Amino acid sequence: MKVSDILRLKGNALYTIHPDEPLAQAVAVMAEKDIGSLVVMEHGDLVGMLTFREVIQTLANNAGSLGQMRVRTAMDDHPLTCTLETDMDEVRRMMLDRHARYMPVMERGMLMGVISFYDVAKAVVDSQNFENKMLKAYIRDWPEDDARPAA
């Protein structure tokens, strides 16, 4: 399974913000859209990723206040990325190694979408459920006069 498979199932809703926008505005967008991340774009280029983790860290470091801070001050300016062709096993390894919950998908310098750890976990579970159904159907339809494999 590839990243492109997940994006095809997930849809293409994508939320971005400029690094010079107020951090409070980014939090408002995340709350309104019920999302855990925003891709930070400047002049059409990916320059960072803002997740609830960075927001919470910023709040903790500033006595619970965002004040006039800008997205640029809180964002991860070196986010982990993948491509449409990245294999899901590689994505899982990358996300686990970096404790990343969100990953922008880039293709030839263009932002194609964002996948979350939830998206990856759901794809794995759905794939396993499909395989289980196929195996059960195969065993159920096994001819009676042949030796049936152990279930």
C-alpha positions as CSV (number, residue, x, y, z in Angstrom):
1,M,0.0,0.0,0.0
2,K,1.3,3.5,-0.9
3,V,0.5,7.0,0.4
4,S,-1.5,7.7,-2.8
5,D,-3.9,4.9,-1.7
6,I,-4.6,6.6,1.6
7,L,-5.0,10.1,0.0
8,R,-7.5,8.6,-2.5
9,L,-9.6,7.2,0.3
10,K,-9.2,10.2,2.6
11,G,-10.2,12.9,0.2
12,N,-8.3,16.1,-0.5
13,A,-9.3,18.6,2.2
14,L,-6.2,20.6,2.9
15,Y,-5.7,23.5,5.3
16,T,-2.7,25.8,5.1
17,I,-1.6,29.0,6.8
18,H,1.1,31.6,6.2
19,P,4.0,31.8,8.7
20,D,3.3,35.5,9.5
21,E,-0.3,34.9,10.5
22,P,-1.0,35.3,14.2
23,L,-0.7,32.0,16.1
24,A,-4.1,32.7,17.7
25,Q,-5.6,32.7,14.2
26,A,-4.1,29.3,13.5
27,V,-5.5,27.9,16.7
28,A,-8.9,29.3,15.8
29,V,-8.8,27.6,12.3
30,M,-7.7,24.3,13.9
31,A,-10.6,24.5,16.4
32,E,-13.2,25.5,13.8
33,K,-12.2,22.8,11.3
34,D,-11.6,20.2,14.1
35,I,-8.1,19.4,12.7
36,G,-4.8,18.7,14.5
37,S,-2.4,20.4,12.0
38,L,-1.9,23.1,9.5
39,V,0.6,23.1,6.7
40,V,2.6,26.3,6.7
41,M,3.1,27.7,3.2
42,E,5.0,30.7,2.0
43,H,5.2,31.8,-1.7
44,G,3.8,28.3,-2.7
45,D,6.5,26.4,-0.7
46,L,6.2,24.2,2.3
47,V,8.1,26.0,5.1
48,G,6.7,24.3,8.2
49,M,4.1,22.3,10.0
50,L,2.0,23.5,12.9
51,T,0.3,20.9,15.1
52,F,-1.4,20.9,18.4
53,R,1.9,19.7,19.9
54,E,3.7,22.9,18.9
55,V,0.7,25.0,20.1
56,I,0.7,23.3,23.5
57,Q,4.5,23.7,23.9
58,T,4.2,27.4,23.0
59,L,1.4,27.8,25.6
60,A,3.4,26.0,28.2
61,N,6.5,28.2,27.6
62,N,4.5,31.5,27.7
63,A,2.3,31.1,30.8
64,G,-0.7,30.0,28.8
65,S,-0.7,33.0,26.5
66,L,-0.2,33.2,22.7
67,G,-0.1,37.0,22.8
68,Q,0.9,38.5,19.4
69,M,3.1,35.5,18.5
70,R,3.2,34.4,14.8
71,V,2.9,30.9,13.4
72,R,6.6,31.1,12.4
73,T,7.6,31.2,16.1
74,A,5.9,27.9,17.0
75,M,5.9,25.8,13.8
76,D,8.2,22.9,13.1
77,D,10.4,24.3,10.3
78,H,11.8,20.9,9.3
79,P,8.7,18.7,9.0
80,L,8.9,15.1,8.0
81,T,7.5,14.6,4.4
82,C,6.8,11.7,2.1
83,T,5.7,11.3,-1.5
84,L,2.7,9.7,-3.1
85,E,4.8,6.6,-3.9
86,T,6.2,6.1,-0.3
87,D,5.3,2.7,1.0
88,M,3.1,2.5,4.1
89,D,5.6,0.5,6.0
90,E,8.2,3.2,5.5
91,V,5.7,5.9,6.5
92,R,4.9,4.0,9.7
93,R,8.6,3.7,10.5
94,M,9.3,7.4,9.8
95,M,6.4,8.5,11.9
96,L,7.3,6.3,14.8
97,D,11.0,7.3,14.7
98,R,10.2,11.0,14.8
99,H,7.1,10.8,16.9
100,A,5.2,12.5,14.1
101,R,1.5,12.5,14.0
102,Y,1.1,14.4,10.7
103,M,3.1,14.2,7.5
104,P,2.8,16.5,4.4
105,V,2.8,14.6,1.1
106,M,5.0,16.3,-1.5
107,E,5.3,15.5,-5.2
108,R,7.8,17.5,-7.3
109,G,7.7,20.4,-4.8
110,M,3.9,20.5,-4.7
111,L,1.8,19.8,-1.6
112,M,-0.5,16.9,-2.4
113,G,-2.1,16.4,1.0
114,V,-1.4,15.5,4.6
115,I,-1.6,12.1,6.2
116,S,-2.0,11.5,9.9
117,F,-1.0,8.6,12.1
118,Y,-4.7,7.9,12.4
119,D,-5.0,7.6,8.6
120,V,-2.1,5.2,8.5
121,A,-3.5,3.1,11.4
122,K,-6.9,3.0,9.7
123,A,-5.4,1.9,6.4
124,V,-3.6,-1.0,8.1
125,V,-6.7,-2.1,10.0
126,D,-8.9,-1.9,6.9
127,S,-6.3,-3.9,4.9
128,Q,-6.1,-6.6,7.6
129,N,-9.9,-6.8,7.7
130,F,-10.1,-7.2,3.9
131,E,-7.5,-10.0,4.0
132,N,-9.4,-11.7,6.8
133,K,-12.6,-11.7,4.8
134,M,-10.9,-13.1,1.8
135,L,-9.3,-15.9,3.8
136,K,-12.6,-16.8,5.4
137,A,-14.4,-16.8,2.0
138,Y,-11.6,-19.0,0.6
139,I,-11.9,-21.5,3.4
140,R,-15.7,-21.4,3.3
141,D,-15.8,-22.1,-0.4
142,W,-13.2,-25.0,-0.2
143,P,-14.6,-28.1,-2.1
144,E,-15.9,-30.7,0.3
145,D,-14.1,-33.6,-1.3
146,D,-10.7,-31.9,-0.9
147,A,-8.8,-31.8,2.3
148,R,-9.8,-28.5,4.0
149,P,-6.9,-26.4,5.5
150,A,-6.9,-25.9,9.2
151,A,-8.6,-22.6,10.1
